[in-house]
Amino acid sequence: MQLDADTRHPAPRSGSVGPARVGPGFIARYAAAYMGTSLVLIAPVSITLALKVNALVGIARAPATLALVVGVGSLVALVGNPLVGRLSDRTTSRFGRRRPWMVLGLLGGTAAITVVATADTVGVVLVGWCAAQLCFNALLAVQVAVLPDQVPTAQRGLVSGILGVCLPIASVGATFLVRTFIGSQLTMFLAPCVVGGVCVLAFAATLDDRRLPRDDRPAWSSRELAGTFYFDPRRCPDFAWAFASRFLFVLAYAFLSTYQVYYLIDHLGTAEGAVPQQVFVATLVQATAVVVTSLVSGRVSDRLGRRKPFVAGAAVVYAVAMVVVGLADSYGGFLVGIAISGLGFGMYFAVDLALVADVLPDQAHAAKDLGVLNYAGALPFAVAPALAPSILAGSGGSYPVLYAVAAGCAALGAAAILPVKAAR
């Protein structure tokens, strides 16, 4: 195992020659680590957190209570993600810029998940989930930064496509682990952390992490700190449009993933005990579609040198999926919508990350900029729980209306990518 970063690969400066091609071993380890991070984030958001809240307050109060917990946690993630990204850009540790934050994020997040699992009040769940969001999003921020750090432009579509496959595989793994340990609430929460943690630590131990010489670290200032949390859309219009597109697309996804447990119980009449099995099957169906479209779309995008048609088309497909889910009156109809959503989701995230990496404002501060971009991934999970109760209340508890709103968000996400000029 290589614990000291190779000094032949210092942190790149803006405008420097890009990284060399990466081999299959690196891609496999990177994908496994990314899948591990997705696993620890997805398991609570998709099922265990909802079940925990439901056990504490009952189904009548659960949607609003979950909205509070998930929403506040997402706001915490908005701060932690770019802040840790900026700190990792400035880190001069002998272990590299990204590796120390991977380890700290994983360990801190696992401890916080333990707090959530053993909580006996909603207040403790809220505190624990906020801490978990802070730590796990710190882990995510530095992992995403590895793409522009280590992968050349010509391979980013391929690697991004493989990373896109990791999310559905992690979703399947999360629901499988939850279903396997349904009798033990603590194990349901911790099993994904153990499995995901092994993958993350294996990657961190072998990563040829780039080191930043102390003399090259910029002086810290209050202005630089404030700049951690925003970018100027007038100076970076392409990045701004990519941000808007991702925000709208993830918002559509957040409506589906955050409320699918209650959709199954309230709209389709599923018994609570059958929910983990139904979510597992639906996730497996979605994952199959995602795997196929992610691998094909990323490679074809690299060969054609085009990103925008794939991203826009994927968002349109996802909009159609939300309409199908909303109109479903049986579990079978729900699965059809989920399968279509997998096609759109796989294509979108196979190519969108590559597009974003190509239009970053400053490659020298990639983790900071990607941390700001992750607002577009975290903020929807605060916005969706805030909007969904009002949409449901105003429509008489109509999930078709809720998912029609989600379809509209996805369609707007397709439109938002079209003005990007630096990518074809």
C-alpha positions as a Markdown table, in Angstrom:
| # | Residue | x | y | z |
|---|---|---|---|---|
| 1 | Met | 0.0 | 0.0 | 0.0 |
| 2 | Gln | 1.2 | 3.4 | -0.9 |
| 3 | Leu | 0.6 | 5.9 | 2.0 |
| 4 | Asp | 2.8 | 8.7 | 0.9 |
| 5 | Ala | 1.7 | 10.5 | -2.2 |
| 6 | Asp | 4.1 | 10.5 | -5.2 |
| 7 | Thr | 5.9 | 13.8 | -5.3 |
| 8 | Arg | 6.2 | 13.5 | -9.0 |
| 9 | His | 2.6 | 14.6 | -9.2 |
| 10 | Pro | 2.2 | 17.9 | -7.4 |
| 11 | Ala | -1.1 | 19.7 | -7.5 |
| 12 | Pro | -1.7 | 21.1 | -10.9 |
| 13 | Arg | -1.7 | 24.8 | -11.5 |
| 14 | Ser | -4.4 | 26.5 | -13.6 |
| 15 | Gly | -3.5 | 26.2 | -17.3 |
| 16 | Ser | -1.0 | 23.4 | -16.7 |
| 17 | Val | -0.8 | 20.2 | -18.7 |
| 18 | Gly | -3.6 | 17.8 | -17.8 |
| 19 | Pro | -3.2 | 14.4 | -16.1 |
| 20 | Ala | -2.0 | 11.3 | -17.9 |
| 21 | Arg | -4.4 | 8.5 | -18.9 |
| 22 | Val | -5.5 | 6.3 | -16.1 |
| 23 | Gly | -5.6 | 2.5 | -16.2 |
| 24 | Pro | -8.3 | 0.0 | -15.4 |
| 25 | Gly | -7.0 | -0.7 | -11.9 |
| 26 | Phe | -7.4 | 3.0 | -10.9 |
| 27 | Ile | -10.8 | 3.2 | -12.5 |
| 28 | Ala | -12.0 | 0.0 | -10.6 |
| 29 | Arg | -10.8 | 1.3 | -7.2 |
| 30 | Tyr | -12.2 | 4.8 | -7.8 |
| 31 | Ala | -15.6 | 3.3 | -8.8 |
| 32 | Ala | -15.6 | 1.0 | -5.8 |
| 33 | Ala | -14.9 | 4.0 | -3.5 |
| 34 | Tyr | -17.5 | 6.2 | -5.2 |
| 35 | Met | -20.0 | 3.3 | -4.8 |
| 36 | Gly | -19.1 | 3.0 | -1.1 |
| 37 | Thr | -19.8 | 6.7 | -0.6 |
| 38 | Ser | -23.1 | 6.5 | -2.5 |
| 39 | Leu | -24.0 | 3.5 | -0.3 |
| 40 | Val | -23.6 | 5.3 | 3.0 |
| 41 | Leu | -25.6 | 8.3 | 1.7 |
| 42 | Ile | -28.4 | 6.5 | -0.1 |
| 43 | Ala | -29.3 | 3.9 | 2.5 |
| 44 | Pro | -30.6 | 6.5 | 5.1 |
| 45 | Val | -32.2 | 8.8 | 2.5 |
| 46 | Ser | -34.0 | 6.1 | 0.6 |
| 47 | Ile | -35.4 | 4.0 | 3.4 |
| 48 | Thr | -33.9 | 3.7 | 6.9 |
| 49 | Leu | -34.3 | 7.4 | 7.9 |
| 50 | Ala | -38.0 | 7.3 | 6.8 |
| 51 | Leu | -38.6 | 4.1 | 8.7 |
| 52 | Lys | -36.8 | 5.6 | 11.8 |
| 53 | Val | -39.0 | 8.7 | 11.7 |
| 54 | Asn | -42.1 | 6.7 | 11.2 |
| 55 | Ala | -41.3 | 4.5 | 14.2 |
| 56 | Leu | -40.9 | 7.6 | 16.4 |
| 57 | Val | -43.9 | 9.7 | 15.3 |
| 58 | Gly | -46.3 | 7.5 | 13.3 |
| 59 | Ile | -47.4 | 7.7 | 9.7 |
| 60 | Ala | -49.6 | 10.8 | 10.2 |
| 61 | Arg | -46.8 | 13.0 | 11.3 |
| 62 | Ala | -43.9 | 11.2 | 9.5 |
| 63 | Pro | -43.9 | 13.1 | 6.1 |
| 64 | Ala | -43.7 | 16.6 | 7.8 |
| 65 | Thr | -41.1 | 15.3 | 10.4 |
| 66 | Leu | -39.0 | 13.7 | 7.7 |
| 67 | Ala | -39.1 | 16.9 | 5.7 |
| 68 | Leu | -37.7 | 18.8 | 8.7 |
| 69 | Val | -34.9 | 16.2 | 9.3 |
| 70 | Val | -33.9 | 15.8 | 5.6 |
| 71 | Gly | -34.2 | 19.5 | 4.9 |
| 72 | Val | -32.1 | 20.8 | 7.7 |
| 73 | Gly | -29.5 | 18.1 | 7.0 |
| 74 | Ser | -29.3 | 19.2 | 3.4 |
| 75 | Leu | -28.7 | 22.7 | 4.4 |
| 76 | Val | -25.8 | 21.6 | 6.6 |
| 77 | Ala | -24.4 | 19.7 | 3.6 |
| 78 | Leu | -24.5 | 22.9 | 1.6 |
| 79 | Val | -22.0 | 24.5 | 4.0 |
| 80 | Gly | -19.8 | 21.4 | 4.5 |
| 81 | Asn | -19.3 | 20.4 | 0.9 |
| 82 | Pro | -17.6 | 23.5 | -0.6 |
| 83 | Leu | -15.9 | 24.3 | 2.7 |
| 84 | Val | -14.1 | 20.9 | 2.8 |
| 85 | Gly | -13.5 | 21.2 | -0.9 |
| 86 | Arg | -11.7 | 24.4 | -0.4 |
| 87 | Leu | -9.8 | 23.1 | 2.6 |
| 88 | Ser | -8.7 | 20.0 | 0.6 |
| 89 | Asp | -7.5 | 22.3 | -2.2 |
| 90 | Arg | -5.2 | 24.0 | 0.4 |
| 91 | Thr | -4.1 | 20.9 | 2.3 |
| 92 | Thr | -0.4 | 20.3 | 2.4 |
| 93 | Ser | -0.4 | 17.0 | 4.3 |
| 94 | Arg | 2.3 | 14.5 | 3.3 |
| 95 | Phe | -0.6 | 12.1 | 2.7 |
| 96 | Gly | -1.9 | 14.3 | -0.1 |
| 97 | Arg | -4.8 | 16.8 | -0.5 |
| 98 | Arg | -7.8 | 14.5 | -0.7 |
| 99 | Arg | -6.9 | 11.4 | 1.3 |
| 100 | Pro | -7.0 | 12.8 | 4.8 |
| 101 | Trp | -10.5 | 14.2 | 4.2 |
| 102 | Met | -11.8 | 10.9 | 2.9 |
| 103 | Val | -10.8 | 9.1 | 6.1 |
| 104 | Leu | -12.1 | 11.8 | 8.4 |
| 105 | Gly | -15.4 | 12.1 | 6.5 |
| 106 | Leu | -16.0 | 8.3 | 6.6 |
| 107 | Leu | -15.2 | 7.9 | 10.3 |
| 108 | Gly | -17.2 | 11.0 | 11.4 |
| 109 | Gly | -20.2 | 10.0 | 9.3 |
| 110 | Thr | -20.3 | 6.5 | 10.6 |
| 111 | Ala | -20.2 | 7.8 | 14.2 |
| 112 | Ala | -23.1 | 10.1 | 13.4 |
| 113 | Ile | -25.2 | 7.4 | 11.8 |
| 114 | Thr | -24.8 | 5.4 | 15.0 |
| 115 | Val | -26.3 | 8.3 | 16.8 |
| 116 | Val | -29.3 | 8.4 | 14.4 |
| 117 | Ala | -29.8 | 4.6 | 14.7 |
| 118 | Thr | -29.9 | 4.6 | 18.5 |
| 119 | Ala | -31.9 | 7.9 | 18.9 |
| 120 | Asp | -35.1 | 7.8 | 20.9 |
| 121 | Thr | -36.3 | 11.3 | 20.0 |
| 122 | Val | -36.6 | 13.3 | 16.7 |
| 123 | Gly | -34.3 | 15.9 | 18.1 |
| 124 | Val | -31.5 | 13.5 | 18.4 |
| 125 | Val | -32.2 | 12.1 | 15.0 |
| 126 | Leu | -32.0 | 15.6 | 13.6 |
| 127 | Val | -28.6 | 16.3 | 15.3 |
| 128 | Gly | -27.2 | 13.0 | 14.2 |
| 129 | Trp | -28.3 | 13.3 | 10.6 |
| 130 | Cys | -26.9 | 16.8 | 10.3 |
| 131 | Ala | -23.5 | 15.5 | 11.5 |
| 132 | Ala | -23.7 | 12.6 | 9.1 |
| 133 | Gln | -24.5 | 14.9 | 6.2 |
| 134 | Leu | -21.6 | 17.2 | 7.1 |
| 135 | Cys | -19.1 | 14.3 | 7.2 |
| 136 | Phe | -20.4 | 12.2 | 4.3 |
| 137 | Asn | -20.6 | 15.2 | 2.0 |
| 138 | Ala | -17.0 | 16.1 | 3.0 |
| 139 | Leu | -16.1 | 12.6 | 1.8 |
| 140 | Leu | -18.1 | 13.1 | -1.4 |
| 141 | Ala | -16.6 | 16.5 | -2.1 |
| 142 | Val | -13.0 | 15.2 | -2.2 |
| 143 | Gln | -13.9 | 12.1 | -4.1 |
| 144 | Val | -15.6 | 14.0 | -6.9 |
| 145 | Ala | -12.5 | 16.2 | -7.1 |
| 146 | Val | -10.4 | 13.2 | -8.0 |
| 147 | Leu | -12.0 | 13.2 | -11.5 |
| 148 | Pro | -10.4 | 16.5 | -12.7 |
| 149 | Asp | -7.3 | 15.8 | -10.5 |
| 150 | Gln | -6.5 | 12.4 | -12.0 |
| 151 | Val | -8.5 | 11.8 | -15.2 |
| 152 | Pro | -7.7 | 13.4 | -18.6 |
| 153 | Thr | -10.5 | 15.0 | -20.6 |
| 154 | Ala | -10.5 | 12.3 | -23.2 |
| 155 | Gln | -11.4 | 9.7 | -20.5 |
| 156 | Arg | -13.8 | 11.7 | -18.4 |
| 157 | Gly | -16.9 | 10.5 | -20.3 |
| 158 | Leu | -15.9 | 6.8 | -19.7 |
| 159 | Val | -15.0 | 7.3 | -16.1 |
| 160 | Ser | -18.1 | 9.5 | -15.4 |
| 161 | Gly | -20.2 | 6.8 | -17.0 |
| 162 | Ile | -18.7 | 4.1 | -14.7 |
| 163 | Leu | -19.3 | 6.4 | -11.7 |
| 164 | Gly | -22.9 | 6.8 | -12.9 |
| 165 | Val | -23.3 | 3.0 | -12.6 |
| 166 | Cys | -22.1 | 3.1 | -9.0 |
| 167 | Leu | -25.1 | 5.0 | -7.8 |
| 168 | Pro | -27.8 | 2.4 | -8.8 |
| 169 | Ile | -25.5 | -0.4 | -7.7 |
| 170 | Ala | -25.2 | 1.3 | -4.3 |
| 171 | Ser | -29.0 | 1.8 | -4.3 |
| 172 | Val | -29.5 | -1.9 | -4.8 |
| 173 | Gly | -26.9 | -2.7 | -2.2 |
| 174 | Ala | -28.4 | -0.3 | 0.3 |
| 175 | Thr | -31.9 | -1.8 | 0.0 |
| 176 | Phe | -30.6 | -5.3 | 0.1 |
| 177 | Leu | -28.6 | -4.7 | 3.3 |
| 178 | Val | -31.6 | -3.0 | 4.9 |
| 179 | Arg | -33.9 | -5.9 | 3.9 |
| 180 | Thr | -31.4 | -8.4 | 5.2 |
| 181 | Phe | -31.1 | -6.8 | 8.6 |
| 182 | Ile | -34.7 | -5.7 | 8.9 |
| 183 | Gly | -34.9 | -7.2 | 12.4 |
| 184 | Ser | -32.1 | -5.0 | 13.9 |
| 185 | Gln | -32.5 | -1.2 | 13.5 |
| 186 | Leu | -28.8 | -0.6 | 14.5 |
| 187 | Thr | -27.5 | -3.1 | 11.9 |
| 188 | Met | -29.8 | -1.7 | 9.2 |
| 189 | Phe | -28.1 | 1.7 | 9.6 |
| 190 | Leu | -24.5 | 0.5 | 10.2 |
| 191 | Ala | -24.2 | -2.3 | 7.6 |
| 192 | Pro | -24.0 | 0.1 | 4.6 |
| 193 | Cys | -21.3 | 2.1 | 6.5 |
| 194 | Val | -19.2 | -1.0 | 7.1 |
| 195 | Val | -19.5 | -2.2 | 3.5 |
| 196 | Gly | -19.0 | 1.3 | 2.0 |
| 197 | Gly | -16.2 | 2.1 | 4.4 |
| 198 | Val | -14.1 | -0.8 | 3.3 |
| 199 | Cys | -14.3 | 0.4 | -0.4 |
| 200 | Val | -13.4 | 4.0 | 0.6 |
| 201 | Leu | -10.5 | 3.0 | 2.8 |
| 202 | Ala | -9.1 | 0.7 | 0.1 |
| 203 | Phe | -9.1 | 3.5 | -2.4 |
| 204 | Ala | -7.7 | 6.1 | 0.0 |
| 205 | Ala | -4.8 | 3.7 | 0.9 |
| 206 | Thr | -3.8 | 3.2 | -2.7 |
| 207 | Leu | -4.5 | 6.7 | -4.2 |
| 208 | Asp | -1.5 | 8.4 | -5.8 |
| 209 | Asp | -2.8 | 11.6 | -4.2 |
| 210 | Arg | -1.4 | 14.9 | -5.4 |
| 211 | Arg | 0.5 | 17.0 | -2.9 |
| 212 | Leu | 0.5 | 20.8 | -2.6 |
| 213 | Pro | 3.8 | 22.3 | -1.6 |
| 214 | Arg | 3.5 | 24.6 | 1.4 |
| 215 | Asp | 5.0 | 27.5 | -0.6 |
| 216 | Asp | 2.2 | 27.2 | -3.2 |
| 217 | Arg | -0.6 | 27.4 | -0.7 |
| 218 | Pro | -2.4 | 30.8 | -1.0 |
| 219 | Ala | -2.7 | 33.0 | 2.0 |
| 220 | Trp | -6.0 | 32.5 | 3.9 |
| 221 | Ser | -8.3 | 35.5 | 4.1 |
| 222 | Ser | -11.9 | 36.3 | 5.0 |
| 223 | Arg | -12.5 | 37.2 | 1.3 |
| 224 | Glu | -11.2 | 33.8 | 0.2 |
| 225 | Leu | -13.3 | 32.1 | 2.8 |
| 226 | Ala | -16.4 | 33.9 | 1.6 |
| 227 | Gly | -15.6 | 32.9 | -1.9 |
| 228 | Thr | -15.7 | 29.3 | -0.9 |
| 229 | Phe | -19.5 | 29.3 | -1.0 |
| 230 | Tyr | -20.3 | 31.0 | -4.3 |
| 231 | Phe | -19.2 | 31.6 | -7.9 |
| 232 | Asp | -19.9 | 34.6 | -10.2 |
| 233 | Pro | -22.4 | 33.4 | -12.9 |
| 234 | Arg | -21.5 | 36.4 | -15.1 |
| 235 | Arg | -17.9 | 35.3 | -15.2 |
| 236 | Cys | -18.7 | 31.6 | -15.5 |
| 237 | Pro | -22.0 | 31.3 | -17.4 |
| 238 | Asp | -21.4 | 27.8 | -18.6 |
| 239 | Phe | -20.8 | 26.6 | -15.1 |
| 240 | Ala | -24.0 | 28.5 | -14.0 |
| 241 | Trp | -26.1 | 26.8 | -16.6 |
| 242 | Ala | -24.7 | 23.4 | -15.7 |
| 243 | Phe | -25.5 | 24.1 | -12.1 |
| 244 | Ala | -29.1 | 25.1 | -12.9 |
| 245 | Ser | -29.6 | 21.9 | -15.0 |
| 246 | Arg | -28.3 | 19.6 | -12.3 |
| 247 | Phe | -30.3 | 21.4 | -9.6 |
| 248 | Leu | -33.6 | 20.9 | -11.5 |
| 249 | Phe | -32.8 | 17.3 | -12.4 |
| 250 | Val | -31.9 | 16.3 | -8.9 |
| 251 | Leu | -34.9 | 18.2 | -7.6 |
| 252 | Ala | -37.1 | 15.8 | -9.7 |
| 253 | Tyr | -35.1 | 12.9 | -8.3 |
| 254 | Ala | -35.5 | 14.1 | -4.7 |
| 255 | Phe | -39.3 | 14.2 | -5.0 |
| 256 | Leu | -39.3 | 10.6 | -6.0 |
| 257 | Ser | -36.6 | 9.1 | -3.7 |
| 258 | Thr | -37.6 | 11.1 | -0.5 |
| 259 | Tyr | -41.3 | 10.3 | -0.7 |
| 260 | Gln | -41.4 | 6.8 | -2.4 |
| 261 | Val | -41.9 | 5.1 | 1.0 |
| 262 | Tyr | -45.0 | 7.2 | 1.7 |
| 263 | Tyr | -46.1 | 6.9 | -1.9 |
| 264 | Leu | -46.1 | 3.2 | -1.6 |
| 265 | Ile | -48.0 | 3.2 | 1.7 |
| 266 | Asp | -50.5 | 6.0 | 1.1 |
| 267 | His | -51.0 | 5.9 | -2.7 |
| 268 | Leu | -50.6 | 2.2 | -3.5 |
| 269 | Gly | -51.7 | 0.8 | -0.2 |
| 270 | Thr | -48.6 | -1.2 | 0.6 |
| 271 | Ala | -48.3 | -2.6 | 4.1 |
| 272 | Glu | -45.4 | -1.1 | 6.0 |
| 273 | Gly | -43.7 | -4.4 | 6.4 |
| 274 | Ala | -43.6 | -5.0 | 2.7 |
| 275 | Val | -42.1 | -1.6 | 1.9 |
| 276 | Pro | -38.4 | -2.7 | 2.1 |
| 277 | Gln | -39.0 | -5.5 | -0.3 |
| 278 | Gln | -40.9 | -3.4 | -2.8 |
| 279 | Val | -38.2 | -0.6 | -2.6 |
| 280 | Phe | -35.5 | -3.2 | -3.2 |
| 281 | Val | -37.2 | -4.6 | -6.3 |
| 282 | Ala | -37.9 | -1.1 | -7.7 |
| 283 | Thr | -34.2 | -0.2 | -7.0 |
| 284 | Leu | -33.0 | -3.3 | -8.8 |
| 285 | Val | -35.2 | -2.5 | -11.8 |
| 286 | Gln | -33.9 | 1.1 | -11.9 |
| 287 | Ala | -30.3 | 0.0 | -11.4 |
| 288 | Thr | -30.5 | -2.4 | -14.4 |
| 289 | Ala | -31.6 | 0.4 | -16.7 |
| 290 | Val | -29.0 | 2.8 | -15.2 |
| 291 | Val | -26.1 | 0.4 | -15.7 |
| 292 | Val | -26.9 | -0.1 | -19.4 |
| 293 | Thr | -27.4 | 3.5 | -20.3 |
| 294 | Ser | -24.5 | 4.8 | -18.1 |
| 295 | Leu | -21.8 | 2.6 | -19.7 |
| 296 | Val | -23.0 | 3.2 | -23.3 |
| 297 | Ser | -23.7 | 6.9 | -23.0 |
| 298 | Gly | -20.3 | 7.8 | -21.3 |
| 299 | Arg | -18.3 | 6.0 | -23.9 |
| 300 | Val | -20.3 | 7.2 | -26.9 |
| 301 | Ser | -20.1 | 10.8 | -25.5 |
| 302 | Asp | -16.2 | 10.5 | -25.5 |
| 303 | Arg | -16.1 | 9.2 | -29.0 |
| 304 | Leu | -18.4 | 11.8 | -30.4 |
| 305 | Gly | -17.0 | 14.6 | -28.3 |
| 306 | Arg | -20.5 | 15.7 | -27.4 |
| 307 | Arg | -22.1 | 16.1 | -24.0 |
| 308 | Lys | -25.2 | 18.4 | -24.3 |
| 309 | Pro | -27.5 | 16.2 | -26.3 |
| 310 | Phe | -27.0 | 13.3 | -23.9 |
| 311 | Val | -27.7 | 15.5 | -20.8 |
| 312 | Ala | -30.7 | 17.2 | -22.3 |
| 313 | Gly | -32.2 | 14.0 | -23.7 |
| 314 | Ala | -31.7 | 12.2 | -20.4 |
| 315 | Ala | -33.6 | 14.9 | -18.5 |
| 316 | Val | -36.5 | 14.7 | -20.9 |
| 317 | Val | -36.7 | 10.9 | -20.5 |
| 318 | Tyr | -36.7 | 11.4 | -16.7 |
| 319 | Ala | -39.6 | 13.8 | -17.0 |
| 320 | Val | -41.6 | 11.2 | -18.9 |
| 321 | Ala | -40.8 | 8.7 | -16.1 |
| 322 | Met | -42.2 | 11.0 | -13.4 |
| 323 | Val | -45.5 | 11.3 | -15.3 |
| 324 | Val | -45.7 | 7.5 | -15.6 |
| 325 | Val | -45.0 | 7.1 | -11.8 |
| 326 | Gly | -47.6 | 9.7 | -11.0 |
| 327 | Leu | -50.3 | 8.0 | -13.1 |
| 328 | Ala | -49.6 | 4.5 | -11.8 |
| 329 | Asp | -52.4 | 2.8 | -9.9 |
| 330 | Ser | -50.5 | -0.4 | -9.2 |
| 331 | Tyr | -47.1 | -1.5 | -8.1 |
| 332 | Gly | -46.5 | -2.9 | -11.7 |
| 333 | Gly | -47.2 | 0.6 | -13.1 |
| 334 | Phe | -44.8 | 2.1 | -10.6 |
| 335 | Leu | -42.1 | -0.3 | -11.7 |
| 336 | Val | -42.6 | 0.7 | -15.3 |
| 337 | Gly | -42.0 | 4.4 | -14.4 |
| 338 | Ile | -39.0 | 3.4 | -12.3 |
| 339 | Ala | -37.5 | 1.5 | -15.2 |
| 340 | Ile | -37.9 | 4.6 | -17.5 |
| 341 | Ser | -36.4 | 6.8 | -14.8 |
| 342 | Gly | -33.4 | 4.5 | -14.7 |
| 343 | Leu | -32.8 | 5.1 | -18.4 |
| 344 | Gly | -32.8 | 8.9 | -18.0 |
| 345 | Phe | -30.9 | 8.8 | -14.7 |
| 346 | Gly | -28.1 | 6.6 | -16.2 |
| 347 | Met | -27.6 | 8.8 | -19.2 |
| 348 | Tyr | -27.7 | 12.0 | -17.3 |
| 349 | Phe | -25.1 | 11.2 | -14.7 |
| 350 | Ala | -22.9 | 9.3 | -17.1 |
| 351 | Val | -22.3 | 12.5 | -19.1 |
| 352 | Asp | -23.2 | 15.4 | -16.8 |
| 353 | Leu | -20.2 | 15.0 | -14.5 |
| 354 | Ala | -17.9 | 14.9 | -17.5 |
| 355 | Leu | -19.5 | 18.0 | -18.9 |
| 356 | Val | -19.1 | 19.8 | -15.6 |
| 357 | Ala | -15.4 | 18.8 | -15.3 |
| 358 | Asp | -14.9 | 20.3 | -18.8 |
| 359 | Val | -16.4 | 23.7 | -17.8 |
| 360 | Leu | -14.9 | 24.2 | -14.3 |
| 361 | Pro | -14.0 | 27.9 | -13.7 |
| 362 | Asp | -10.5 | 27.1 | -12.4 |
| 363 | Gln | -8.9 | 23.6 | -12.5 |
| 364 | Ala | -6.5 | 24.6 | -9.7 |
| 365 | His | -9.5 | 24.9 | -7.3 |
| 366 | Ala | -11.5 | 22.0 | -8.6 |
| 367 | Ala | -12.6 | 20.7 | -5.3 |
| 368 | Lys | -13.9 | 24.1 | -4.2 |
| 369 | Asp | -15.8 | 24.6 | -7.5 |
| 370 | Leu | -17.2 | 21.0 | -7.4 |
| 371 | Gly | -18.2 | 21.6 | -3.8 |
| 372 | Val | -20.2 | 24.7 | -4.9 |
| 373 | Leu | -21.7 | 22.6 | -7.7 |
| 374 | Asn | -22.7 | 20.0 | -5.1 |
| 375 | Tyr | -25.2 | 22.6 | -3.9 |
| 376 | Ala | -27.1 | 21.5 | -6.9 |
| 377 | Gly | -27.1 | 18.0 | -5.6 |
| 378 | Ala | -27.7 | 18.7 | -1.9 |
| 379 | Leu | -30.1 | 21.7 | -2.0 |
| 380 | Pro | -32.9 | 19.8 | -3.8 |
| 381 | Phe | -33.1 | 17.5 | -0.8 |
| 382 | Ala | -33.9 | 20.5 | 1.3 |
| 383 | Val | -36.2 | 22.1 | -1.3 |
| 384 | Ala | -38.2 | 19.0 | -2.1 |
| 385 | Pro | -39.2 | 18.1 | 1.5 |
| 386 | Ala | -40.1 | 21.8 | 2.0 |
| 387 | Leu | -42.3 | 21.9 | -1.1 |
| 388 | Ala | -43.8 | 18.4 | -1.1 |
| 389 | Pro | -46.1 | 18.8 | 2.0 |
| 390 | Ser | -47.6 | 21.9 | 0.5 |
| 391 | Ile | -48.1 | 20.3 | -2.9 |
| 392 | Leu | -49.7 | 17.3 | -1.3 |
| 393 | Ala | -51.9 | 19.4 | 1.0 |
| 394 | Gly | -53.0 | 21.7 | -1.8 |
| 395 | Ser | -53.8 | 18.8 | -4.1 |
| 396 | Gly | -55.7 | 16.7 | -1.5 |
| 397 | Gly | -52.8 | 14.3 | -1.0 |
| 398 | Ser | -52.4 | 13.7 | -4.7 |
| 399 | Tyr | -49.1 | 12.0 | -5.5 |
| 400 | Pro | -49.9 | 12.3 | -9.3 |
| 401 | Val | -49.7 | 16.1 | -8.8 |
| 402 | Leu | -46.5 | 15.8 | -6.8 |
| 403 | Tyr | -44.8 | 13.8 | -9.6 |
| 404 | Ala | -46.2 | 16.1 | -12.3 |
| 405 | Val | -44.2 | 18.9 | -10.6 |
| 406 | Ala | -41.2 | 16.6 | -10.6 |
| 407 | Ala | -41.6 | 16.0 | -14.3 |
| 408 | Gly | -41.7 | 19.8 | -14.9 |
| 409 | Cys | -38.5 | 20.2 | -13.0 |
| 410 | Ala | -36.7 | 17.5 | -15.1 |
| 411 | Ala | -38.0 | 19.2 | -18.3 |
| 412 | Leu | -36.6 | 22.5 | -17.2 |
| 413 | Gly | -33.3 | 20.8 | -16.4 |
| 414 | Ala | -33.1 | 19.7 | -20.0 |
| 415 | Ala | -33.7 | 23.3 | -21.3 |
| 416 | Ala | -31.1 | 24.7 | -18.9 |
| 417 | Ile | -28.2 | 22.8 | -20.4 |
| 418 | Leu | -28.7 | 24.1 | -23.9 |
| 419 | Pro | -27.0 | 27.5 | -23.4 |
| 420 | Val | -23.7 | 26.0 | -22.4 |
| 421 | Lys | -21.1 | 27.1 | -25.0 |
| 422 | Ala | -17.8 | 25.5 | -23.9 |
| 423 | Ala | -19.2 | 22.0 | -24.4 |
| 424 | Arg | -20.9 | 20.6 | -27.5 |
